């Protein structure tokens, strides 16, 4: 499989004889369980230090006896030096058919030729999410595939929620069910939602007993889809669908697409049109896998996809950094099948202050302050500001490590079915942080917006800022170790 990393087994004598010498801890505790599905990965970050002061030359993350080099180690700050050096890495887990326990540890190779290990803990791996799909109520027979509209809600404004519900009721496609995963809204808000839904059996409201956040709530909504549904789509709580949205997208799936999505008209909460297209300032992209990996352009509410895609996308990767549900679904779609785009709005996207990510942010960049020269000047200023401002560490962990995690999970689940070009893209993304060639490739891509290829919104510059932070921090740590006596 592409991206296979150098690995090996930890010497048994090292684990038993010197495990107590290495002190290690995680910044965040291990989850009690991890839904692995067809394979997954977990980002881990912590600190470690040798109790006797010896230096670590190589550090490996050990999963059930298999050792994989960590992404980085050895960086420390003045305020946290006593806690040990920072380390981080990604633990991969193969497909799970039966629940099992995976044990994790750190293994250190020392400068003097010695070895040491420390246990990190254990996680229980399970096949799925332990969420039962809803049952389909007997209804009018149809020769069309059943579509499950998967809506995620949390304290929805009832007027906008009602408008969205009515727009789904008004679809020309007649064979659908709408499952609503509510993210622990207040009882009075749930009562208002139930009143709007009435006795329409095509709507199933399923409140969650805990807050999951939008990422986990959309995951739950997809898992609730009835097994009979051949096509699945996502719905926000406050948009407005055009009557033929499902009809048009289903036609694209029936002609062979794995996922189909459309343009959107952008409106405000009062229904005033802000933009006739979602792509007013930004270039659309559904063919360039590398660009899609760096920045998503397939909005979940605009998409309809096959059941097979949902089965491969679920469960979602454990969240890390700035991760979004629709980005993950889009990556799986492009890695495993065909994507088609309908070049006209099929729904109205409501832009308001409470949106998780809005049209303005998603299209930040060219066109808002003048022509091409003004845009180039603005981008140059932004690049300089990002490099100067001390946000590199945030960019690194929020953006780059999130990309590395998604790339690893894609490898585990879909590596064999991906094209050589797609596998090369995953390899390049994961090499940006470890090789000059990878960083140079990313730097080259940072200039693409100057030629109008702005589908990534210049995300490469933010990634470079994060990688630059890591390189500088590593050099400073290395210099500090050289100044200290052995």
Buried (B, 14 or more C-beta within 10 A) or exposed (E): EBBEEEBEEBEEEBBEBBBEBBBBBBEEEBEEEBBBBBBBBBBBBBBBBBEEEBBBBBBBBBBBEBBBBBBBBBBBEEEEEEBBBBBBBBBBBBEBEEEEEBEBBBBBBBEEEBBBBBBBEBBBBBBEBEBEBBEBEEEEEEEBBBBBBBBBBBBBBEEBBBBBBEBBBEBEBEBBBBBBBBBBBEEEBBEBBEEBBEEEEBBBBBBBEEEBEBBBBBBBBBBBBBEEBBBBBBBBBBBBBBEBBBBBBBBBBEEEBBBBBBBBBBBEBEEEEBBEBBBBBBBBBBEBBBBBBBBBBBBBBBBBBBBEBBBBBBBBBBBBBBBBBBBBBBBBBBBBBBBBBBEEBBBBBBBEEEBEEBBBEBBBBBBEEEEEEEBEEBBEEBBEEBBEEEBBBBBBBBBBBBBBBBBBBBBBBBBEEBEEEBBBBBBBBBBBBBEEEBBEBBBEBBEBBBEEBBBBBBBBBBBBBBBBBBBEBBEEBEEEBEEEEE
